[in-house]
Amino acid sequence: MALLLRTFARRGVCLSKPHYNALCRHVAPMGSTAKEEMDKFWSKNTRLNRPVSPHVTIYKWSVPMMMSITHRGTGIALSGAISAFAVAALVLPGNYSYYLDLIHSLSVGPYLIGLAKFGIAFPLSYHTYNGIRHLCWDIGKGFKIPDVYRTGYIVLGLSIITSLALVVM
């Protein structure tokens, strides 16, 4: 649809008054296309001998950078896990108690169960605490660099403590 409208707009056909089916003199044709703009951008950068933007690998890793990446990763993982469990609950036969008994019958041992609990609890607690941190940023608190690092370490510490407490339960 957008391509059709763009084509007609370039030719000056007025679509707002289809019963006239005439060319509109007051309609300005569209400017350049995205490809033309991109070509102009790269030719200008080549002509001025500008470097390409640096890749993420040249940056020194920092706590805020890692926490941002981890926050996004935990959000994606939690969304995917919740969606997968929802689809499994709809599609698979049996009920919750059947699958819980199946897990108990595997006899995997307390250490592996604890590790699995931590693997579920840590992303959830980390994403929750870091989300609260982001909400504080939304109201304008904690933007100074020492505050960013301090709240980052607090989020990590609280996440680990909460996850370990949930594992012990």
N, C-alpha and C positions, 0 to 999 in steps of 0.2 A: 504494500500500500504506500509506504513512504517513497519507494522508488517511482511509483506511478505519479504521486503528487509532485515529486522533485522534477520529473520529466516534463509534466505539464507546466509547472511554474517556470522552468527555464524557457519554454517556448512562449510563455505569456498567455496561456489559455486560462481563462477565468473560471474556476470551479465553483465559486460562490454564487454565480448566477447561471446555473446550467440551462435554464430555459432560453437564454439569449444565445448560448453556444457561440460566443464571439470572442475575439481577442480583446483582452483588457489592456489598454494603453497605460493605466496607472500602476500596474503590477511590475515591480522591479524584479528582474531575473536574479536567481540565486548567484552567490559568489562562486568561488572556486570549490572544487570537491576536496574531500579529505586527502585523497591521493596527491592532488596537486599541492596542497598545503604541506604534506609530509615531504614531497620532493623538494619544495622550496626550503624547508627547514634543513634537510640534510645537505643540500647544495651550499647553503649559506655556512653551515658548520664546517664543511669540507674546505670551502674557500677561505674561511677565517682560521683554519688549522686548529679547530677546537677539539679537545679530547672527548671521547665517549665517557659517559658517567661511570664512576668506579663501581665495581662489583662489591657485594656485601662482604666478601672474604678479606678485603683489605682493612676493614674496620677493626679496632680493638674491641673485643667483647666486653660488655659491662653488665652489671646486675639488671638495670632497667631494660636493656635490650633482651636479655635472656628471659626475663619475667614477662615481657610483652609477647615474645614468641611462645612461651609456655602457656600463657593465658589463652592465646588463640588456639593452640593445640589441644588444651584440655576442653575448651568449648566445643571444638569440632568432635573430639573423641566422645564427650558426654552426649552430644546430640546424636551421633551415630549409634552409640550404645543404646540409648533410650529408644531410638527408632527401630533398631534391630530387635530389642526385647519386645517391643509392641507388635512388630510383624510376627515374631515367633509365637507370641501369645495368641495371635489371631489364627495362625496357620497350623501350628503343630497340634497334634491330638493330645489329650490328657490335660490335667490341670497342674497347678503349682506344686501341690504336695507330691504328685508323681515324679516331677523333675527334681524336687528336693530329696526325695528318697533315692533317686538315681545318683545324685551327687554323693550322698552318704554311703552308698554301696561301692563307690570307687575306692574307698580306703586310702586316700592320698596322704594322710598324716597331718598333724597340727601345724607344722611349719609351712607347708604348701598352702594350707587353708589360710593361715595368717598372712602369707604373702599375697594371696588373691584378695583378701579383705583390704590389705593396704593398697593394692593396685586399684581397688574400687574407691576407697575412702580418700586417698590423697588427691586425685584429680578433682573430686567433688569439693573437698574442703579448700583446696588451693584456689579453684575457680570462684568459690563463694567469697573467700577473704579478699582475693584480688579484685573481685567485682565491687566489694565494699570500698576498697581503696580507690577504684575508678570513680565511684559515686562521690567520694570526698573530693576528688579532682574536679568533678563536674560542678561542685559548688565553690570551687576556687581555692581549696585548701591543699597544702602540701606540694607546691610546685618548685620550691627551692631544692637545689641538687642534694644537700644533706638530708632533707626530708624525704626525697624520693628514695635514696638508699636506705634510710632508717625504716621507712614504712615497708620497703621491699623485704628487708631482713625480718621485720615483724611478721609479715605475711608468710614467709617461708617457715619461720619458727612455729607460728600458730597452726599452720597446715600440718606440719610434722607431728606436733603434739596432739592435735585433734585426730589425725589418722591413727596414731599409735593407741590413743584412748579407744577409738572405735574397734581396732583390732583386738584389744584385750577384752572387750565386752563379749 
